[in-house]
Amino acid sequence: MDLAPRSTVTFTITSMPKNERGVKTLRRLMRMQPEVQKGLAMLARRRRQFDNRPTTRAGRIWIDRKRPTQLVKVLVGESFTLEITPQIIGDLKSVEKYLDAKAA
């Protein structure tokens, strides 16, 4: 896989990683898409404004925090498009055997 910085590449997951590290790396890479980042920001703002309710507990303020929604799922056949940067080349090389890459 040729990973030149500043190029846009579409990746498709061809097989599932055997260990949790690979799944976490793929999930982190999939969350780097601009449309997913926008959705995560909107959900974080909603949690901050409405979903995290402060209550009094033992005379102190306690905030019951809602768990964040996962917008991406690491499944065979899922695809994502990224602009390659030098910072993510190492992550991509560590999971390249699970991905099929096409120039976008």
ChimeraX attribute file (.defattr): number of C-alpha atoms within 10 A of each C-alpha:
attribute: neighborCount
match mode: 1-to-1
recipient: residues
	/A:1	11
	/A:2	10
	/A:3	18
	/A:4	13
	/A:5	13
	/A:6	11
	/A:7	13
	/A:8	16
	/A:9	19
	/A:10	15
	/A:11	22
	/A:12	18
	/A:13	21
	/A:14	16
	/A:15	14
	/A:16	18
	/A:17	20
	/A:18	9
	/A:19	8
	/A:20	10
	/A:21	12
	/A:22	18
	/A:23	18
	/A:24	13
	/A:25	17
	/A:26	26
	/A:27	17
	/A:28	14
	/A:29	17
	/A:30	22
	/A:31	21
	/A:32	15
	/A:33	14
	/A:34	13
	/A:35	10
	/A:36	15
	/A:37	14
	/A:38	12
	/A:39	14
	/A:40	17
	/A:41	12
	/A:42	12
	/A:43	16
	/A:44	15
	/A:45	12
	/A:46	12
	/A:47	17
	/A:48	13
	/A:49	10
	/A:50	9
	/A:51	16
	/A:52	15
	/A:53	14
	/A:54	12
	/A:55	12
	/A:56	9
	/A:57	9
	/A:58	7
	/A:59	7
	/A:60	9
	/A:61	11
	/A:62	13
	/A:63	13
	/A:64	11
	/A:65	12
	/A:66	13
	/A:67	9
	/A:68	10
	/A:69	11
	/A:70	10
	/A:71	13
	/A:72	15
	/A:73	12
	/A:74	19
	/A:75	16
	/A:76	14
	/A:77	13
	/A:78	14
	/A:79	16
	/A:80	17
	/A:81	19
	/A:82	19
	/A:83	17
	/A:84	16
	/A:85	14
	/A:86	11
	/A:87	9
	/A:88	15
	/A:89	13
	/A:90	11
	/A:91	15
	/A:92	19
	/A:93	13
	/A:94	13
	/A:95	17
	/A:96	17
	/A:97	14
	/A:98	19
	/A:99	23
	/A:100	16
	/A:101	17
	/A:102	13
	/A:103	11
	/A:104	11
